[in-house]
């Protein structure tokens, strides 16, 4: 090995390594020439790769003005004489929009229904309520050990398109609220699905039942997956309700654990005919949503929630009345008082109330307004007079009555959540000892329906449109209207027009991208003796510029000859092929002659279309375009030169080793000659001394 040889030149005094390096430099010159050629080809490759990148950028820019959809860019403008219309609606449009002007008013916005239970003293203690309910067709099973929070969790896990939560009213009042995830008048469909009246026990529904799905001839049920399987099985009920229902005065026994829709229809019809009627009053129907039971009457009485589980009837959400009652029983001679009992005859610990003593009546009404008056006891004052005084004090917004066992009840005449509070204070100025005790709530006033589900209503060009959602997308073609708030007194003008600014920007971007490519091509023709462009004189580049110029600048065939060239829309090229754009003229043409401008780019010979096709042919490897072919050829040439360089470098390394071995041998020979000369000289010296 060369590294194992000593070429120090100590013996000969010759720098063999320097000689070898000089010789190798001479022999490396062919490799240097190849390296130079490789660098030239790499510069050409880099230039063509930049051209290819710019071509692809131009292709992307052409695809923004290439098709009908690319020119179907629209914008919406809103006008109103009173107020900001964007505070009322937000509007978007897509490529399916059609230019036009519309007037609209938002009469109402869609709202989600929200319902609530009565109040419970705890949210985490078991309620002792059990049974099954259906919310929007989803089954929820409630156990006796479930708390209010447990029930809310089960509802939220049922995927019933509602959200349940617990609201703390005060320290000892918790309510379950259920809110629909969807707006619209259809709201929440919540039904008892077992014999137990779970909804009534929770205070979510009252005792009144109404038809859930009214049709022109009567009522129909919810939808089911088939008509021959027992309804209880279809609903996965653990204790399906059964009992007697009354259809238009005719009693029918139904058991949902056994009866299918077909069975129920047959039972109703048989009972109907057995009662002396003709024809059928019930039938099973089917549409794209499934099977349903139809009954040709709304005169339906439920028993044990049979019709409710079927979805024919539902328990209504109601408003309840606040009722308060005093804690101390009123007696006279040991018996409960009546309205005719004289107040002076009411039993007390100190005798009886005395004439001229007073009773202060005070509290707050339904809306929380304070009330107060003073009632003076006379010899003839009765309990009924006191009740009337209470009603008068509350401006007749309450009804004061006496229970059979001698307690005073005050009922708020207005249903729903109430601020009613009552106190009767016996002032006992003469020691009469009268004491009514405290008034406490015995029936809570609240609204089971917190918010009603409502449909949105908008008026468009004088026509009323109803939608369950505040997003309205199927009225004006390609336009989505999002309602923010109702404003029936505000007339809004909505104008859909072509988005001239965006389209013009896309056209400008196309020609600016073309300018970038053309400028780079032009730079390859700028002579620089010290640093010539890599593609100077490249025939392929000349061909590319001619093809590109033709695609971009030639008049478009097949359209109006007065409107088939770029100058017509304010775009012209200078002597170097660089485009300038008169933006005002371009937008003017788009406004006045939109279809003609569009055809200039997207017709079969349109500028964007033929440019896009040209670039696809040039850069697509499957098409063997001459740009990609040129790049491939340069890559192959560079690879071939690299292989030549590698082979020559290997040969030069062998040559270096040979030279090192030769000079090493010469160094050894010189060393041997020096040793021989020294020996001869030594022998000659010895011979001389002997002679």
C-alpha positions in Angstrom: 0.0 0.0 0.0 1.1 3.6 -0.7 0.6 4.6 2.9 3.1 1.8 4.0 5.9 3.1 1.8 8.5 5.6 3.0 9.0 8.4 0.5 10.9 10.8 2.7 13.8 11.1 0.3 16.3 11.1 3.2 18.7 8.9 1.3 18.4 10.4 -2.1 17.7 14.0 -1.0 14.7 14.0 -3.5 11.1 15.1 -2.5 9.4 12.2 -4.2 5.9 13.1 -2.8 6.1 16.6 -4.4 7.1 15.0 -7.7 4.1 12.5 -7.5 1.7 15.4 -6.6 2.8 17.4 -9.7 2.5 14.3 -11.9 -1.0 13.5 -10.5 -2.1 17.1 -11.1 -1.2 16.7 -14.7 -2.9 13.4 -15.0 -6.1 14.8 -13.1 -6.7 17.4 -15.7 -9.3 15.3 -17.6 -11.2 14.8 -14.4 -11.1 18.5 -13.8 -12.6 19.1 -17.2 -15.3 16.6 -16.4 -16.0 18.3 -13.1 -16.4 21.6 -14.9 -18.7 20.0 -17.4 -20.8 18.5 -14.5 -21.1 22.0 -12.9 -22.3 23.5 -16.2 -24.9 20.7 -16.5 -26.0 21.2 -12.9 -26.5 24.9 -13.5 -28.6 24.1 -16.6 -30.6 21.5 -14.5 -31.2 24.1 -11.7 -32.4 26.6 -14.3 -34.8 24.1 -15.9 -36.0 23.1 -12.5 -36.8 26.7 -11.7 -38.6 27.0 -15.0 -40.5 23.9 -14.2 -41.5 25.3 -10.8 -42.6 28.5 -12.4 -44.6 26.6 -15.0 -46.4 24.7 -12.3 -47.1 28.0 -10.5 -48.6 29.4 -13.7 -50.7 26.2 -14.1 -52.0 26.6 -10.6 -52.9 30.2 -11.3 -54.6 29.2 -14.5 -56.8 26.8 -12.5 -58.3 29.8 -10.7 -59.8 31.0 -14.0 -60.2 27.8 -15.9 -63.8 26.7 -15.5 -67.3 28.0 -15.2 -67.2 27.5 -11.4 -64.0 29.6 -11.2 -66.0 32.6 -12.5 -69.0 31.8 -10.4 -67.7 33.8 -7.5 -70.4 35.9 -5.9 -70.7 38.3 -3.0 -73.6 39.6 -1.1 -74.3 43.2 -0.2 -76.8 44.1 2.5 -78.6 47.4 2.8 -81.1 48.8 5.3 -82.5 52.2 6.0 -82.7 51.7 9.7 -79.9 49.9 11.5 -77.0 47.7 10.6 -78.4 44.6 8.6 -75.3 42.6 9.7 -76.6 42.8 13.3 -79.7 40.9 12.1 -78.4 38.4 9.5 -75.1 37.0 8.2 -75.1 35.9 4.5 -72.7 33.7 2.6 -73.0 32.4 -1.0 -71.3 29.8 -3.1 -70.8 29.0 -6.8 -74.5 28.1 -7.3 -75.6 31.6 -6.6 -77.5 33.6 -9.2 -77.2 37.4 -9.4 -80.4 39.0 -8.1 -81.9 41.4 -5.5 -84.2 40.4 -2.7 -85.9 42.1 0.2 -86.4 40.4 3.4 -87.5 40.8 7.0 -86.7 38.5 10.0 -90.1 38.0 11.6 -88.7 35.6 14.2 -85.7 33.4 14.9 -85.7 29.7 15.6 -85.4 28.8 19.3 -84.7 25.5 21.1 -87.2 24.1 23.5 -86.2 23.8 27.2 -88.2 22.1 29.9 -87.7 21.6 33.6 -88.8 19.5 36.5 -90.3 20.6 39.8 -87.9 21.4 42.6 -86.2 18.8 44.8 -84.5 19.4 48.0 -81.3 17.4 47.0 -79.6 16.7 43.7 -77.6 13.7 44.8 -80.1 11.8 47.0 -82.3 9.0 45.6 -85.8 10.1 44.5 -87.6 6.8 44.8 -88.9 7.3 41.3 -88.8 4.4 38.8 -90.0 3.7 35.3 -89.0 4.3 31.7 -89.4 7.4 29.5 -88.6 8.1 25.8 -86.9 11.3 24.8 -86.9 11.9 21.1 -87.3 8.1 20.6 -84.4 7.2 23.0 -85.1 5.0 26.0 -84.1 6.1 29.5 -84.6 3.7 32.4 -84.9 5.3 35.8 -84.4 3.3 39.0 -85.7 4.1 42.5 -82.1 4.7 43.7 -81.4 7.4 41.0 -80.9 10.9 42.1 -81.6 14.0 40.0 -78.0 14.1 38.9 -78.1 10.4 38.0 -81.2 11.0 35.8 -79.4 13.9 34.1 -76.4 11.7 33.4 -78.6 8.9 31.9 -80.3 11.5 29.6 -77.0 12.9 28.4 -75.7 9.3 27.7 -78.8 8.4 25.6 -77.7 10.5 22.6 -81.3 11.9 22.4 -80.3 15.3 20.9 -80.9 17.0 24.2 -78.7 18.2 27.1 -79.7 17.7 30.7 -78.4 19.7 33.6 -79.1 20.5 37.3 -80.0 24.1 38.2 -79.7 25.2 41.8 -82.6 27.6 42.6 -81.7 28.1 46.2 -80.2 26.2 49.1 -83.0 23.6 49.1 -84.3 23.7 45.5 -82.8 21.8 42.6 -84.4 21.3 39.2 -83.6 19.1 36.3 -83.6 21.0 33.0 -83.6 19.4 29.5 -82.8 21.6 26.5 -83.0 20.5 22.9 -79.8 20.6 20.9 -81.9 21.6 17.8 -84.1 24.6 17.3 -87.6 24.5 15.8 -91.2 24.0 16.8 -90.9 20.2 16.9 -89.0 20.7 20.2 -88.5 17.8 22.6 -90.7 14.7 22.4 -90.7 13.3 25.9 -93.1 10.4 26.8 -93.9 8.0 29.6 -93.0 4.5 28.3 -94.0 2.4 31.3 -97.1 2.2 33.5 -95.5 4.5 36.0 -96.1 8.2 35.5 -92.4 9.1 35.7 -92.8 12.5 34.0 -95.6 13.6 36.4 -93.5 12.4 39.4 -90.6 14.5 38.2 -92.9 17.4 37.5 -91.8 17.6 33.9 -95.3 17.0 32.6 -98.8 17.5 33.9 -101.9 15.3 33.8 -103.3 16.7 30.5 -102.7 14.5 27.4 -103.0 15.7 23.8 -102.4 14.2 20.4 -98.8 14.2 19.6 -98.9 13.7 15.8 -102.1 15.2 14.3 -103.0 14.4 10.8 -106.0 15.5 8.6 -108.1 12.4 9.7 -107.0 12.2 13.3 -103.8 11.0 14.8 -100.8 8.8 14.1 -98.0 7.1 16.2 -94.3 7.4 16.2 -92.3 5.5 13.6 -91.2 1.9 14.1 -88.9 -0.5 12.3 -91.6 -3.1 11.5 -95.3 -3.7 12.1 -95.3 -7.4 13.2 -93.0 -7.3 16.3 -94.4 -6.4 19.7 -94.0 -2.7 20.3 -92.4 -3.3 23.7 -89.7 -5.4 22.0 -89.1 -2.7 19.3 -88.7 -0.1 22.1 -86.6 -2.4 24.3 -89.0 -1.7 27.2 -88.5 -3.7 30.4 -92.1 -3.2 31.6 -94.2 -2.3 28.6 -97.5 -0.6 29.5 -100.8 -2.4 29.0 -104.4 -1.5 29.7 -107.7 -0.2 28.3 -107.8 2.7 25.9 -110.9 4.4 24.6 -111.0 5.2 20.9 -114.0 7.4 20.0 -115.9 5.9 22.9 -114.9 2.3 22.2 -112.8 0.5 24.8 -109.8 -1.6 23.6 -107.4 -3.7 25.7 -103.8 -3.3 24.5 -100.7 -5.0 25.8 -97.5 -3.6 24.3 -95.5 -6.5 25.6 -97.4 -8.7 23.2 -99.1 -6.5 20.6 -97.5 -5.3 17.4 -98.8 -2.4 15.3 -100.7 -4.9 13.2 -102.2 -6.4 16.3 -103.2 -3.1 17.8 -104.8 -1.9 14.5 -106.8 -5.2 14.3 -107.9 -4.9 18.0 -109.1 -1.4 17.5 -111.0 -2.2 14.3 -112.6 -5.4 15.8 -113.8 -3.4 18.9 -115.0 -0.6 16.7 -117.1 -3.0 14.5 -118.3 -5.0 17.6 -119.7 -1.7 18.9 -121.9 -1.5 15.8 -119.7 0.7 13.6 -118.8 0.0 10.0 -115.4 0.0 8.3 -112.0 0.4 10.0 -111.0 3.3 12.2 -107.3 2.2 12.4 -104.6 1.1 10.0 -100.9 0.6 9.8 -99.1 2.9 7.3 -95.6 3.0 5.9 -93.4 5.6 4.3 -89.6 6.2 4.0 -89.3 6.7 7.8 -90.8 3.4 8.8 -94.2 2.0 10.0 -96.8 3.9 12.0 -100.3 3.4 13.4 -103.0 5.7 12.1 -106.3 6.2 14.0 -109.0 8.2 12.3 -110.0 10.2 15.4 -108.4 12.5 18.0 -111.0 11.3 20.6 -108.5 9.0 22.4 -108.2 8.3 26.1 -105.1 6.6 27.5 -104.7 4.1 30.2 -101.4 3.2 31.8 -99.5 5.3 29.2 -100.2 2.8 26.4 -101.0 5.5 23.8 -98.2 7.6 25.1 -95.6 4.9 24.6 -96.8 4.6 21.1 -96.4 8.3 20.5 -100.0 8.9 19.8 -100.6 11.0 22.9 -98.2 13.0 25.0 -98.4 14.5 28.5 -98.3 18.2 28.2 -96.0 20.6 29.9 -98.0 22.9 32.1 -97.7 25.9 34.3 -98.4 25.3 37.9 -99.8 27.8 40.5 -97.9 28.8 43.6 -100.0 28.0 46.7 -99.0 28.9 50.3 -100.7 27.9 53.5 -100.3 29.0 57.1 -98.8 26.7 59.7 -101.3 27.3 62.6 -104.7 25.7 62.5 -107.6 28.1 63.3 -110.3 26.7 65.5 -113.4 28.0 67.3 -114.6 26.1 70.3 -112.2 23.3 69.3 -113.6 22.9 65.7 -112.0 24.2 62.5 -113.2 27.7 61.6 -115.4 28.5 58.6 -115.6 31.6 56.6 -118.6 32.7 58.7 -116.7 32.3 62.0 -116.3 35.6 63.8 -112.6 36.4 64.3 -113.4 37.3 67.9 -114.5 33.7 68.4 -111.2 32.1 67.2 -109.5 30.1 70.0 -106.3 31.5 71.4 -104.2 30.8 74.5 -105.3 34.1 76.1 -109.0 33.9 75.3 -110.1 35.3 72.0 -109.1 38.2 69.7 -110.4 41.5 70.8 -112.3 44.1 68.8 -110.1 47.0 67.5 -107.1 44.8 67.4 -105.3 44.8 64.0 -103.8 42.3 61.6 -101.0 43.4 59.3 -101.3 41.8 55.9 -98.0 42.0 53.9 -95.9 40.2 51.3 -94.9 40.3 47.6 -97.1 39.5 44.6 -96.3 37.3 41.6 -93.8 39.7 40.2 -92.2 40.5 43.5 -93.9 43.9 44.1 -94.4 44.6 47.9 -97.9 44.9 49.2 -99.2 45.8 52.7 -102.4 46.7 54.5 -103.9 46.7 58.0 -107.1 44.8 58.8 -109.0 46.0 61.9 -111.0 43.4 63.8 -114.6 44.5 64.7 -117.4 42.7 66.5 -118.8 41.5 63.2 -115.5 40.7 61.4 -115.5 37.1 60.0 -112.8 34.9 58.7 -114.3 35.5 55.3 -113.8 39.2 55.7 -110.1 38.6 56.4 -109.8 36.4 53.3 -111.3 39.2 51.2 -109.0 41.7 52.8 -106.0 39.5 51.8 -107.2 39.4 48.2 -107.8 43.2 48.2 -104.3 43.8 49.6 -102.8 41.7 46.7 -105.0 43.7 44.2 -107.0 40.5 43.5 -103.9 38.7 42.0 -104.4 35.9 44.6 -107.3 33.8 45.8 -107.6 33.3 49.6 -109.5 30.3 50.8 -110.0 28.3 53.9 -109.4 24.5 54.0 -111.9 22.3 55.7 -109.5 21.8 58.6 -109.1 25.4 59.3 -106.0 26.6 57.5 -105.7 29.6 55.2 -104.5 29.0 51.6 -103.3 31.7 49.3 -103.1 30.8 45.6 -101.3 32.9 43.0 -103.8 33.6 40.2 -101.0 33.7 37.7 -99.3 30.4 36.8 -95.6 29.9 36.5 -92.5 31.0 38.5 -93.7 33.2 41.3 -92.3 35.6 43.9 -95.4 35.3 46.0 -94.8 35.6 49.8 -97.5 36.1 52.5 -97.5 37.0 56.1 -100.3 37.7 58.5 -99.1 39.4 61.7 -101.6 39.6 64.6 -100.6 42.7 66.5 -102.7 41.7 69.5 -102.8 45.2 70.9 -105.2 44.1 73.7 -103.6 40.7 74.3 -105.9 38.7 72.1 -103.2 36.1 71.5 -104.1 35.4 67.8 -101.2 33.6 65.9 -101.5 32.5 62.2 -98.0 31.0 62.1 -95.8 31.2 59.0 -97.0 30.8 55.4 -95.1 28.1 53.6 -95.2 26.8 50.1 -97.4 23.7 49.6 -97.4 23.8 45.8 -94.6 25.3 43.8 -95.4 27.7 41.0 -93.3 27.1 38.0 -93.4 26.6 34.2 -92.5 23.1 33.0 -91.7 24.6 29.6 -89.0 27.2 30.1 -88.7 28.1 26.5 -90.9 26.9 23.7 -89.3 25.5 20.6 -90.0 27.9 17.7 -89.4 28.0 14.0 -87.7 30.8 12.3 -89.9 32.9 10.0 -88.5 35.3 7.4 -90.3 37.2 4.7 -88.5 37.2 1.3 -89.9 39.2 -1.5 -93.3 39.2 0.3 -93.3 35.4 0.8 -93.1 34.0 4.3 -90.5 31.2 4.7 -90.6 28.9 7.8 -87.5 27.1 9.0 -86.7 25.0 12.0 -83.2 26.3 11.9 -81.7 29.8 11.9 -79.5 28.7 9.0 -81.6 29.0 5.9 -79.9 27.5 2.8 -82.6 26.4 0.4 -84.6 29.5 -0.4 -82.3 31.7 -2.5 -80.0 29.6 -4.8 -76.5 29.3 -3.5 -77.2 31.7 -0.6 -77.0 30.7 3.1 -78.7 33.1 5.5 -77.9 32.9 9.2 -80.4 34.6 11.4 -79.0 36.5 14.4 -82.1 38.2 15.8 -85.6 39.0 14.9 -86.4 42.5 13.5 -89.8 42.5 11.8 -89.7 46.3 11.4 -86.4 46.3 9.5 -86.5 45.8 5.8 -83.2 44.5 4.4 -82.2 44.5 0.8 -80.0 41.6 -0.2 -78.1 41.9 -3.5 -76.3 38.9 -4.9 -73.7 40.0 -7.5 -70.5 38.6 -9.2 -67.5 39.2 -7.0 -65.7 41.3 -9.6 -62.8 42.2 -7.3 -61.9 38.5 -6.6 -62.2 37.4 -10.2 -60.1 40.4 -11.4 -57.5 39.5 -8.7 -57.4 35.9 -10.0 -56.8 37.2 -13.6 -54.1 39.6 -12.4 -52.4 36.8 -10.4 -52.4 34.6 -13.6 -50.6 37.3 -15.6 -48.3 38.3 -12.8 -47.3 34.6 -12.5 -46.7 34.5 -16.3 -44.6 37.7 -16.0 -42.4 36.0 -13.4 -41.8 33.0 -15.7 -41.2 35.2 -18.8 -38.8 37.4 -16.9 -36.8 34.4 -15.9 -36.7 33.1 -19.4 -35.6 36.6 -20.6 -32.8 36.6 -18.1 -31.3 33.6 -19.9 -30.7 35.7 -23.0 -28.9 38.5 -21.1 -25.2 38.1 -22.2 -22.6 38.3 -19.4 -19.1 37.4 -20.5 -17.9 36.7 -17.0 -21.0 34.9 -15.8 -23.1 33.7 -18.8 -26.7 32.5 -18.1 -26.8 28.6 -18.0 -29.4 28.4 -20.7 -27.9 30.9 -23.2 -28.6 29.5 -26.6 -30.7 26.6 -25.4 -33.0 25.6 -28.3 -35.6 24.0 -26.0 -35.9 27.3 -24.1 -36.5 29.2 -27.3 -39.2 26.7 -28.2 -40.8 27.0 -24.8 -40.9 30.8 -25.0 -42.6 30.7 -28.5 -45.2 28.1 -27.3 -45.9 30.0 -24.1 -46.2 33.3 -26.0 -48.7 31.8 -28.4 -50.8 30.4 -25.6 -50.9 33.7 -23.7 -51.1 36.2 -26.5 -52.8 34.7 -29.5 -56.5 35.7 -30.2 -59.0 33.2 -29.0 -60.9 31.4 -31.7 -64.6 30.5 -31.6 -65.8 33.7 -29.9 -66.6 37.3 -31.0 -63.7 38.6 -32.9 -64.1 42.0 -31.3 -63.7 40.5 -27.9 -61.2 37.7 -28.4 -57.9 39.4 -27.5 -56.3 40.6 -24.3 -56.2 44.3 -25.1 -59.9 44.4 -25.1 -59.9 43.8 -21.3 -56.9 46.1 -20.7 -54.1 43.6 -20.7 -51.1 44.1 -23.1 -47.6 42.8 -23.5 -44.4 44.8 -24.2 -41.6 44.0 -26.6 -40.1 41.6 -23.9 -43.4 39.7 -23.5 -44.1 41.2 -20.0 -47.8 41.9 -19.4 -49.3 45.1 -18.0 -52.8 45.3 -16.6 -55.3 48.2 -16.7 -57.2 47.1 -13.6 -60.0 49.7 -14.0 -60.6 48.5 -17.6 -60.6 44.9 -16.6 -63.2 45.4 -13.9 -65.3 47.5 -16.2 -65.3 44.7 -18.8 -66.2 42.2 -16.0 -69.1 44.4 -15.0 -70.4 45.2 -18.4 -69.5 42.0 -20.4 -69.0 39.3 -17.9 -69.8 36.3 -20.1 -67.5 37.6 -22.9 -64.6 38.0 -20.4 -65.3 34.5 -19.0 -65.3 33.0 -22.5 -61.9 34.7 -23.3 -60.4 32.4 -20.6 -62.5 29.2 -20.4 -63.8 28.5 -23.9 -62.3 25.6 -25.8 -59.5 27.8 -27.1 -59.5 30.1 -24.1 -56.3 31.6 -22.7 -56.4 29.8 -19.4 -57.5 26.6 -20.9 -54.8 26.4 -23.6 -52.1 27.6 -21.2 -53.1 24.9 -18.7 -53.1 22.2 -21.4 -49.7 23.4 -22.7 -48.1 23.3 -19.2 -49.6 19.9 -18.5 -48.0 18.6 -21.7 -44.7 20.2 -20.9 -44.4 19.0 -17.3 -46.4 15.7 -17.1 -44.0 12.8 -17.1 -46.6 10.6 -18.7 -46.9 13.0 -21.6 -43.1 13.1 -22.1 -43.2 16.8 -22.5 -40.0 18.5 -23.6 -39.5 20.4 -20.4 -39.6 17.3 -18.2 -37.6 15.4 -20.9 -35.0 18.1 -20.8 -34.7 17.8 -17.0 -34.5 14.0 -17.3 -31.8 14.2 -20.0 -29.7 16.6 -17.8 -30.1 14.3 -14.8 -28.9 11.4 -16.9 -26.0 13.4 -18.3 -24.9 14.5 -14.9 -25.2 10.9 -13.6 -23.1 9.6 -16.6 -20.4 12.3 -15.9 -20.4 11.3 -12.2 -19.8 7.7 -13.2 -16.9 8.7 -15.5 -15.4 10.8 -12.8 -15.7 8.0 -10.3 -14.0 5.5 -12.8 -11.2 8.0 -13.6 -10.6 8.7 -9.9 -10.2 5.0 -9.2 -7.7 4.8 -12.1 -5.8 7.8 -10.9 -5.6 6.2 -7.4 -4.0 3.1 -9.0 -1.6 5.3 -11.0 -0.6 7.1 -7.7 0.2 3.8 -6.1 2.3 2.6 -9.0 4.3 5.9 -8.9 4.8 5.6 -5.2 6.0 2.0 -5.5 8.4 3.0 -8.4 9.9 5.9 -6.5 10.1 3.8 -3.3 12.1 1.2 -5.2 14.4 3.9 -6.7 15.0 5.2 -3.2 15.9 1.7 -2.0 18.2 1.2 -5.0 20.0 4.5 -4.2 20.3 3.4 -0.6 21.9 0.1 -1.7 24.3 1.9 -4.1 25.3 4.3 -1.3 26.0 1.3 0.9 28.1 -0.4 -1.9 30.1 2.8 -2.5 30.8 3.1 1.2 31.9 -0.5 1.4 34.2 -0.2 -1.6 35.7 3.0 -0.2 36.3 1.2 3.1 38.0 -1.8 1.4 40.2 0.5 -0.7 41.3 2.3 2.5 42.3 -1.0 4.2 44.2 -2.0 1.1 46.2 1.2 1.1 47.1 0.8 4.8 48.5 -2.7 4.2 50.5 -1.6 1.2 
